[in-house]
Amino acid sequence: MPLIGGGHPTLAAGAAGFCLLAICAHLVSIAIAARRCRRRRLPVACPHDAPPVTLVRPVCGIDNFAEETLGSTFRLDYPRYEIIFCVARADDPAVKLVQRLIAAHPAVPARLLVGDDRPSGNPKLNNVVKGWDAARHDWIILADSNVLMPPDYVQRLLGRWRADTGLVCSVPIGSKPENFWAELECAFLNTYEARWEYCADALGFGFAQGKTMLWRRDIVEGGGGIRALGAELAEDAAATKLVRAAGLKVQLVDSPFEQPLGHRSAREVWLRQLRWARLRRITFPLMFVPELFVGCAFPALAAILLAALHGVGVASAIAAMLLLWFGAELALARAAGWHVSVRLPLAFLLRDLVLPALWVAAWIGSDFTWRGTAMTPRPREAELAQAELTCDTENVSVCASAE
């Protein structure tokens, strides 16, 4: 018998209100992301007045699909661009691959710069500084080595630039998973993290993403130069603050770019998500607090409570809610052309069960692992000492340049 007017009306009303609010927020966020990320039918044409662009790609070790992702840099449908690959050491295993790609595409201006600059405690930023300094053009794209660039990559980035723009980025979209844990990473990257990034962008306070960053040189120089991005442990957090301090906005590109995943382990996925969660908590704590409630765990508990109070079958209630919740995410993935499989709903469920534990872990520590490198937020002087960190070339998956 329904108890809404009887034993627990306040509790039932509160649970119903929370559940309804969570479902509405979930569906609205999916609608926003679907509109921005819908599958493209035709490539973006290159404008006649396209400015020359420099692409800086830090490399370190051999990532999954490295030849495909780095090779895509040479196949851009853009008239005037140069490529600068950056590596810390001449004996890095990525050097031979980059040299072979450069030799195979003599018509594309490309260079490989070798040097172990250490202006900060961020190994990736240290690697790209020399590329930034050597760039011939005023439009500069910093792109991780595991980003797969479509032919219209540059014009899609430039197409998002507005008068009030200080930076254009792309969130990473996981593709080509080769096991379940890589599917779990797709569940985190695509219909969860990318979705909420687009919601923030729609509200006018987008956050930088270090995977792909399109800069105009004068904006960075006005904020202290490329080395100023070492003010935070994560260069994308520092980039967000630099842009906002200039009174400008971070924009996200429509239809974001892929990051092919390959094989992942459960530990790799957990450590990567924990690193990102702790960085968000450290750099934007007030924005991090609500993350506890964005998954389905708490709405599902509210649905279970409602079912119990109203004498409805708990299993039926929770099944109906999860079908709506994850069915909407699958619809987003299909509309955007992202990875979809029969295992993906299970990955969605595991992700949302993990989210509360991830949130708690982000608050009880500040240390994190950056692709095999232990890092700790610390004063600036100690950060410079932390720059002794180097890539572990014996394990090709340990590479600070890619993430």
C-alpha positions in Angstrom: 0.0 0.0 0.0 1.4 3.5 -0.9 2.7 5.3 2.2 3.1 8.8 0.6 0.3 10.1 2.7 0.9 7.8 5.7 3.9 6.6 7.6 6.8 8.3 5.8 5.5 11.1 3.6 8.5 13.4 4.0 11.0 10.7 3.4 9.1 9.5 0.3 8.7 13.0 -1.0 12.4 13.7 -0.5 13.5 10.4 -2.2 11.1 11.1 -5.1 12.3 14.6 -5.6 16.0 13.6 -5.5 15.4 10.8 -7.9 13.5 12.9 -10.3 16.0 15.8 -10.2 18.9 13.4 -10.8 17.2 11.7 -13.8 16.3 15.1 -15.3 19.9 16.4 -14.9 21.2 13.2 -16.4 18.9 13.4 -19.5 19.5 17.1 -20.0 23.3 16.6 -19.9 22.9 13.8 -22.5 20.8 16.1 -24.7 23.5 18.8 -24.5 26.3 16.4 -25.3 24.3 14.8 -28.2 23.7 18.1 -29.8 27.5 19.1 -29.7 28.9 15.6 -30.5 26.6 14.3 -33.1 28.2 12.2 -35.8 29.6 14.2 -38.7 28.6 13.3 -42.2 31.0 15.5 -44.1 34.4 16.9 -43.2 34.8 20.6 -42.4 36.1 22.5 -45.4 39.3 24.5 -45.0 38.8 28.3 -45.3 40.6 30.2 -48.0 42.3 32.5 -45.4 43.5 29.6 -43.2 46.4 30.8 -41.0 49.6 28.8 -40.8 49.6 26.4 -37.8 52.3 24.6 -35.8 51.5 21.2 -34.2 53.6 20.3 -31.3 53.4 16.6 -30.3 55.4 15.3 -27.2 56.4 11.7 -27.5 57.8 9.3 -25.0 57.8 5.5 -25.4 55.5 3.6 -27.8 51.8 3.9 -27.0 49.1 1.5 -28.3 48.4 2.5 -31.9 51.4 4.9 -31.9 52.0 4.5 -35.7 48.4 5.3 -36.4 48.1 8.3 -34.1 51.4 9.9 -34.9 51.0 9.1 -38.6 47.7 10.9 -38.7 49.6 14.2 -38.1 51.0 13.9 -41.7 47.6 13.3 -43.3 45.8 16.5 -42.4 43.8 18.3 -45.1 45.2 21.7 -44.2 47.4 23.8 -46.6 50.0 25.4 -44.2 51.2 23.6 -41.1 54.4 22.3 -39.6 54.9 19.5 -37.1 57.3 19.5 -34.2 57.8 16.3 -32.3 59.4 16.6 -28.9 61.3 13.9 -27.0 63.4 14.1 -23.8 66.1 11.6 -24.7 67.7 10.4 -28.0 67.4 6.8 -26.9 63.7 6.9 -26.4 62.0 4.1 -28.4 59.7 6.5 -30.1 62.6 8.3 -31.9 62.9 5.7 -34.6 59.2 5.7 -35.3 59.1 9.5 -35.6 62.1 9.5 -37.8 60.6 6.9 -40.1 57.4 8.9 -40.4 59.2 12.1 -41.2 61.2 10.4 -43.9 58.1 8.8 -45.4 56.3 12.2 -45.7 59.0 14.6 -47.1 56.3 17.0 -48.4 55.2 17.9 -44.8 57.5 20.2 -42.8 58.4 18.2 -39.7 61.1 18.1 -37.1 62.1 16.1 -34.1 63.6 18.1 -31.2 65.5 16.2 -28.5 66.2 17.8 -25.1 65.6 17.3 -21.5 64.4 20.8 -20.4 63.0 20.9 -16.8 61.4 24.2 -16.1 58.6 22.6 -14.0 57.6 19.4 -12.1 55.4 18.4 -15.0 57.3 16.0 -17.4 54.8 16.6 -20.2 55.1 20.3 -20.0 58.9 20.1 -19.8 58.8 18.1 -23.1 56.7 20.5 -25.1 58.5 23.8 -24.0 61.2 23.4 -26.6 58.6 22.8 -29.3 56.7 25.9 -28.3 59.9 28.0 -28.4 60.8 26.6 -31.9 57.3 27.1 -33.4 57.4 29.3 -36.5 53.7 30.2 -36.4 51.4 32.2 -34.0 48.7 29.5 -33.9 50.0 26.5 -32.0 48.4 23.2 -31.2 49.7 21.1 -28.4 48.5 17.5 -29.0 49.3 14.3 -27.1 50.9 11.5 -28.9 47.8 9.2 -28.5 45.3 11.6 -30.2 44.1 10.3 -33.6 43.7 13.3 -35.9 41.1 13.3 -38.6 41.9 15.1 -41.9 39.9 18.2 -40.8 41.4 18.3 -37.4 42.9 21.8 -37.6 39.9 23.5 -39.2 37.5 22.0 -36.7 39.6 23.5 -33.9 39.9 26.9 -35.6 36.1 26.8 -36.3 35.4 27.0 -32.6 37.5 30.2 -32.1 35.4 33.3 -31.1 36.2 36.9 -30.2 36.2 35.9 -26.5 38.1 32.7 -26.9 41.4 32.1 -25.2 41.8 28.4 -25.9 40.1 25.6 -27.9 40.3 22.0 -26.6 39.0 18.6 -27.3 38.1 16.0 -24.7 39.5 12.5 -25.4 37.0 10.0 -26.8 38.0 6.4 -26.1 37.9 4.0 -29.1 39.2 0.6 -30.1 39.0 -1.1 -26.7 40.5 -4.6 -26.8 39.3 -5.9 -23.4 36.7 -5.1 -20.8 38.8 -2.8 -18.8 39.4 -0.7 -21.9 35.6 -0.7 -22.3 35.4 0.7 -18.7 37.7 3.4 -19.7 35.4 4.2 -22.6 32.5 4.4 -20.1 34.5 7.0 -18.1 35.8 9.0 -21.0 32.9 9.2 -23.4 29.4 9.3 -22.0 30.5 10.4 -18.5 33.4 12.8 -18.5 33.0 14.2 -22.0 29.3 14.7 -21.4 29.8 16.8 -18.3 32.6 18.8 -20.0 30.2 19.8 -22.7 27.6 20.8 -20.1 30.2 23.1 -18.4 31.1 24.5 -21.9 27.4 25.1 -22.6 27.1 27.1 -19.3 30.1 29.3 -20.3 32.7 27.9 -18.0 34.6 25.3 -19.9 37.7 23.6 -18.6 40.9 23.0 -20.6 41.8 19.5 -21.6 45.4 18.7 -22.2 44.9 16.1 -25.0 44.4 18.8 -27.6 44.9 22.5 -27.0 44.8 25.2 -29.7 46.5 28.4 -28.6 47.2 31.8 -30.1 50.8 32.7 -29.0 50.0 36.2 -27.8 47.5 34.9 -25.2 50.0 32.5 -23.7 52.7 35.1 -23.7 50.4 37.6 -22.1 49.8 35.2 -19.2 53.5 34.6 -18.5 54.5 32.3 -21.4 54.4 28.6 -21.9 56.4 28.0 -18.7 53.6 29.6 -16.7 51.6 26.4 -17.2 53.9 24.8 -14.7 52.1 26.8 -11.9 49.9 23.7 -11.5 50.8 20.0 -11.5 48.4 19.6 -14.5 49.1 22.0 -17.4 45.4 21.9 -18.4 44.3 23.3 -14.9 46.9 26.0 -15.3 45.7 26.7 -18.8 42.1 27.1 -17.5 43.2 29.6 -14.9 45.4 31.5 -17.4 42.6 31.9 -19.9 40.1 33.0 -17.2 42.5 35.5 -15.8 42.7 37.1 -19.2 38.9 37.5 -19.2 38.5 34.9 -22.0 36.9 31.5 -22.3 37.9 27.9 -22.9 35.9 26.4 -25.8 35.4 22.7 -26.7 35.5 21.6 -30.3 32.4 20.0 -31.7 32.7 16.3 -32.3 35.8 15.6 -30.2 38.7 13.5 -31.3 39.5 9.8 -30.7 42.1 8.2 -28.4 42.5 4.6 -29.4 42.9 2.5 -26.2 43.8 -1.0 -27.0 44.4 -3.2 -23.9 43.9 -1.8 -20.4 44.2 -3.3 -16.9 41.9 -2.6 -14.0 44.7 -1.0 -12.1 45.6 1.3 -15.0 42.0 2.5 -15.3 41.7 3.1 -11.5 45.0 4.9 -11.2 44.3 7.2 -14.2 40.8 8.1 -12.9 42.2 8.6 -9.3 44.9 10.9 -10.7 42.3 13.0 -12.6 39.9 13.1 -9.6 42.7 14.2 -7.2 43.8 16.9 -9.7 40.2 18.2 -10.0 39.8 18.2 -6.3 43.1 20.1 -5.7 42.7 22.6 -8.5 38.9 23.2 -8.5 37.6 21.9 -5.1 34.2 23.6 -5.2 33.4 22.1 -8.6 34.6 18.7 -7.5 32.2 18.4 -4.5 29.0 17.7 -6.6 30.7 14.9 -8.5 29.7 12.5 -5.7 26.1 12.7 -7.0 26.4 12.6 -10.7 26.4 8.8 -11.2 23.4 6.5 -10.7 24.4 5.1 -7.3 22.5 7.5 -5.1 19.5 7.9 -7.4 19.3 4.1 -7.5 19.3 4.0 -3.7 16.5 6.6 -3.7 14.5 4.5 -6.2 15.0 1.4 -3.9 13.7 3.4 -0.9 10.7 4.6 -2.9 9.9 1.1 -4.0 10.1 -0.2 -0.5 7.9 2.6 0.9 5.3 2.1 -1.8 5.3 -1.7 -1.7 6.6 -1.9 -5.3 9.0 -4.7 -6.3 12.5 -3.4 -5.7 14.0 -5.4 -8.5 11.5 -4.0 -11.0 12.0 -0.4 -9.9 15.8 -0.6 -10.1 15.7 -2.3 -13.4 13.4 0.4 -14.9 15.6 3.1 -13.6 18.9 1.6 -14.9 17.3 0.9 -18.2 16.4 4.6 -18.6 19.7 5.8 -17.2 22.0 3.7 -19.2 19.7 3.5 -22.3 20.1 7.2 -22.6 23.9 6.9 -22.4 23.9 4.3 -25.1 21.7 6.6 -27.3 24.3 9.3 -26.9 27.1 7.0 -27.9 25.3 5.9 -31.0 24.3 9.4 -32.0 27.9 10.6 -31.6 29.4 7.6 -33.4 31.4 6.5 -30.3 32.2 2.9 -29.3 29.1 0.8 -28.5 29.1 -2.9 -27.6 27.1 -5.5 -25.6 29.5 -5.2 -22.7 29.2 -1.4 -22.5 26.1 -1.3 -20.2 28.0 -3.5 -17.7 30.9 -1.1 -17.9 28.5 1.8 -17.2 27.2 0.0 -14.1 30.7 -0.7 -12.8 31.8 2.8 -13.4 28.9 4.3 -11.4 29.5 1.8 -8.6 33.1 2.9 -8.5 32.5 6.7 -8.6 31.7 7.1 -4.9 34.8 5.2 -3.9 36.8 7.3 -6.4 35.4 10.5 -4.9 36.3 9.5 -1.3 39.8 8.4 -2.4 40.3 11.8 -4.0 39.8 13.5 -0.7 41.9 11.2 1.5 45.1 11.7 -0.4 46.9 14.1 -2.7 49.6 11.8 -4.2 48.9 10.2 -7.5 50.6 8.1 -10.2 51.2 9.7 -13.6 51.7 6.7 -15.9 54.1 5.0 -13.5 55.5 8.2 -12.0 54.6 9.1 -8.4 53.8 12.8 -8.0 52.8 14.9 -5.0 51.5 18.5 -4.9 54.2 20.5 -3.2 55.7 24.0 -3.1 57.3 25.4 -6.2 60.9 24.8 -5.1 60.2 21.2 -4.5 58.3 20.9 -7.8 61.5 21.9 -9.6 63.3 19.1 -7.8 60.5 16.8 -8.9 61.6 17.5 -12.5 64.2 14.8 -12.1 61.3 12.4 -13.2 61.9 10.6 -16.4 60.1 8.2 -18.7 60.5 4.5 -18.1 61.4 3.3 -21.5 61.5 -0.3 -20.4 57.7 -0.2 -20.0 56.4 1.4 -23.2 53.0 2.1 -21.5 54.7 4.4 -19.0 54.9 7.7 -20.8 54.3 11.1 -19.4 53.9 12.7 -22.8 50.7 10.9 -23.6 48.6 11.9 -20.6 
